[in-house]
Amino acid sequence: MAVVDKQVRTKSLRKIQGTVISNKMDKTVVVEASRLVRHPKYGKYYKVYKKYKAHDEKNSCGMGDIVEVIECRPISKDKRFGLLRIVERAKRAEIEDAVAV
């Protein structure tokens, strides 16, 4: 969270809410965010998924947690977001069942 606190900018920063799909790296989580997109010709809505790497200073996120990340300065080649807050913790029993399948 230290990366998020230090920034001072005038433009609005992107906030993205998504699910943690990996926390195997040190101080890094991979967050998958989905959005609805309308097909230009047929008008049907479908989900588009994108993965973001975010900085987690305290390694506090777990698999399946719903988190909010915010845009920040580049921390590494792929990391451009910092962890803002954990919206909802995942139930560990659900994750163990998903991994076993």
C-alpha positions as CSV (number, residue, x, y, z in Angstrom):
1,M,0.0,0.0,0.0
2,A,3.0,2.3,0.4
3,V,3.2,2.7,-3.4
4,V,-0.4,4.0,-3.6
5,D,0.0,6.4,-0.7
6,K,3.0,8.3,-2.2
7,Q,1.5,9.3,-5.5
8,V,0.4,12.8,-6.2
9,R,-1.2,13.3,-9.6
10,T,-3.7,15.7,-11.2
11,K,-5.3,13.2,-13.6
12,S,-7.7,10.6,-12.5
13,L,-6.3,7.2,-11.8
14,R,-7.9,3.9,-13.0
15,K,-9.5,1.8,-10.3
16,I,-10.2,-1.8,-11.2
17,Q,-12.0,-4.4,-9.2
18,G,-11.3,-8.1,-9.8
19,T,-10.5,-11.5,-8.4
20,V,-7.0,-12.6,-7.3
21,I,-6.1,-15.6,-9.4
22,S,-2.5,-16.0,-8.3
23,N,-0.5,-14.9,-5.3
24,K,2.6,-17.1,-5.9
25,M,5.0,-14.3,-6.5
26,D,6.5,-12.3,-3.7
27,K,4.7,-9.0,-3.1
28,T,2.7,-9.4,-6.3
29,V,-0.8,-10.6,-7.1
30,V,-2.4,-11.3,-10.4
31,V,-5.9,-9.9,-10.6
32,E,-8.4,-10.9,-13.3
33,A,-11.0,-8.3,-14.2
34,S,-14.0,-8.8,-16.4
35,R,-16.1,-6.3,-18.4
36,L,-19.1,-6.5,-20.7
37,V,-18.6,-5.6,-24.3
38,R,-21.3,-5.2,-26.9
39,H,-20.8,-7.0,-30.2
40,P,-20.8,-4.3,-32.9
41,K,-22.9,-6.1,-35.5
42,Y,-25.1,-8.5,-33.5
43,G,-25.6,-6.5,-30.3
44,K,-25.0,-9.4,-27.9
45,Y,-23.1,-8.7,-24.7
46,Y,-20.2,-10.9,-23.8
47,K,-17.5,-10.9,-21.1
48,V,-13.9,-9.9,-21.8
49,Y,-11.3,-10.8,-19.2
50,K,-8.0,-9.1,-18.6
51,K,-5.2,-9.9,-16.1
52,Y,-3.3,-7.2,-14.2
53,K,-0.3,-7.6,-12.0
54,A,-0.6,-5.5,-8.8
55,H,1.9,-4.7,-6.0
56,D,0.9,-6.2,-2.6
57,E,3.4,-4.9,-0.1
58,K,2.3,-7.0,2.8
59,N,1.4,-10.2,0.9
60,S,-2.1,-10.0,2.5
61,C,-4.1,-11.2,-0.5
62,G,-5.2,-14.8,-1.0
63,M,-6.5,-16.8,-3.9
64,G,-10.1,-15.9,-4.7
65,D,-10.2,-12.6,-2.8
66,I,-12.0,-9.7,-4.5
67,V,-9.7,-6.7,-4.5
68,E,-9.6,-3.2,-5.8
69,V,-6.4,-2.0,-7.5
70,I,-5.3,1.5,-8.5
71,E,-3.0,2.7,-11.3
72,C,0.4,3.8,-10.1
73,R,4.0,4.3,-11.4
74,P,5.7,1.4,-13.1
75,I,7.1,-0.9,-10.5
76,S,8.5,-3.6,-12.9
77,K,8.1,-4.6,-16.5
78,D,4.5,-5.8,-16.0
79,K,3.4,-4.2,-12.7
80,R,1.5,-0.9,-13.1
81,F,-1.1,-1.2,-10.3
82,G,-1.0,-1.2,-6.6
83,L,-3.4,-2.9,-4.1
84,L,-5.9,-0.3,-2.8
85,R,-8.1,-2.5,-0.6
86,I,-9.4,-6.0,-0.2
87,V,-13.2,-5.8,-0.8
88,E,-14.1,-9.4,0.2
89,R,-12.0,-12.3,1.5
90,A,-12.6,-15.7,-0.2
91,K,-13.8,-18.7,1.7
92,R,-10.9,-21.1,1.9
93,A,-13.1,-24.2,1.5
94,E,-14.3,-23.1,-1.9
95,I,-10.8,-22.6,-3.1
96,E,-9.6,-26.0,-2.0
97,D,-12.5,-27.6,-3.9
98,A,-11.7,-25.6,-7.0
99,V,-8.0,-26.6,-6.9
100,A,-8.9,-30.3,-6.4
101,V,-11.1,-30.4,-9.5
